[in-house]
Amino acid sequence: MCGIVAYIGKRECAPILIEGLKRLEYRGYDSAGIAAIDGGLKRVRCVGRVAALEQKIEGMGGCAGTLGIAHTRWATHGTVTDNNAHPHRDDEALGHGITIVHNGIIENYSSLRTWLAGHGHTFTTETDTEVLAHLIGRLYKGDLMAAVQGALKQVTGAYAIAVICEKEKDTLVVARKGSPLIVGVGDDEYVVASDGSAIVAHTKQAFTLADGCVAKLTRNAFKTATLDDTPWTPEIRELDIDLAQIELGGFDYYMAKEIHEQPASLRTTLRGRVDLASGDIVLGGLTGFERELNRARRVIVMGQGTALHAGMVARFMLEDLAKIHAEHDFASEFRYRNPIVDEGTIAIFISQSGETADSLAALHEAKRRGATTLGIVNVVGSTIARETDAGVYLRVGPEIGVASTKAFTGQVMVAAMVALWMGRRRFLSQEVVKTYLEAMHAIPAAIEHTLLASDQVKAIAGRYVDRENWLFLGRGVNYPVALEGALKLKEISYIHAEGMPAAEMKHGPIALIDEGMPVVFIATKNSQYEKVLSNIQEVRSRGGHVIAVATEGDDHVAGVAQETIFVPDVPEALQPLVTVVPLQLLAYHAAVLRGKDVDKPRNLAKSVTVE
């Protein structure tokens, strides 16, 4: 959600900032802005894409200086206007020229604004960020870092900020709590950003700023400390990002690229973790927690959106393969109940970014109640990865498209490994585990085969793309796949779609089915195959048009469905890894045919870092 880029060094900052904002466009935004200090402060903001900001800067004669900050905003407080766009500055009457960009939400901004207004401050925007800028300005006594520390002590909420000041032309101050912020360390320069994709073109050495910490960056040194000015020493590491991974590489959209990357990304997920000869699974991130996991009595799997759908598949796998009581929950709901976390409870948190605010809040609640916590995340060094007791990385590479694809299959594959790892230590024989591992190794090839149906799926999408209401139905382990297929179609094509268990259709939603309504069934051969066939007939008898995802060679489904997309036969527990792929392609092609911005759908953000 939103994006921050900041630079201090020897080079002209504006091109670096603009390039960084373009790298962060996938996060979702509605306006953009930049501020730089050369002789004085120059600030440019506008509604729309980064390209519009770039044109506006050029029309104003450029934006010089080697110290600057930039931002892409997704509106929370205040409407989408040039004036509400970041960067924001302190009260001009103070003459400090303090300017700030901010991700997150200042929850007590209203009371702070009232207090500041009572002390003579004049506000020009509707945003919570301007309030923080004014507060920093009021506390400024010649030391920008100290003013930021003092202001943040009075703030309630989540933030990642970058701050500059006309009176300190050689200083950039950054801080974070609850929102991601990475500091790239170069040769007498620093590049700060919300994630590594905006940094990696300039340096691969970086550190993640810890929660509740502030960094003061000059051109050849940095100082890091807590809000109370207790020194904190960061760990500088190499960014695990290849620049080629965040380029389109011949595809029209990142989503298409990432759908087609799934075979390769899953091979990377599996590499070094499974031994087919011995039937062993090696998950280094679980080392030291074998006892807790072996004695687990209950598992709660949490996430939001696509990650929750992967968690629902994980629940099925844990029950089926590890024979442990498992349940799934919306991370956003968990902390607002009085959840039962008793001895032997394992809480698993699934997130692509590792920074999802709702999941982080649920994680903190689970830890407070004594659960052993595991993370299944993609981004190395992310907050969930650092704060869980143990975990497993997806290793699927950067995911730029807002609509998650390869992260979902990576999450499901990791869930399968965790379930087998636990099952082997409980009751599964080595031979059974070996059988599953062999099937998992065959999944990438099965997805490659499924991707060959892309043109067929495009033709199907073309026949139904004008229909505004769709149903997605599945049973058992494929019910979450139905939810995921509906979510994808909604996210990027703006077609209304609902996913549900196939049996639930006749308990109300069947009233919606009319002549020609597209109803997508996951109808692969598994334990509930015959039941799904009956549900298909119920839809057909009411005029609905069935689009079926079926097992190769299943002439029976092909005979009753208007459209049939075949996938290879794989074990039931692993079916979501292949059945989801046609639904990803269906959503992608529908969005393209409707002329939508596939990678940057309206109102959505890649990483939702506010509740």
Summary of the structure (lengths in Angstrom):
residues: 611
radius of gyration: 25.4
end to end distance: 11.1
largest distance: 78.1
contacts: 2311
relative contact order: 0.09
helix: 40%
strand: 24%
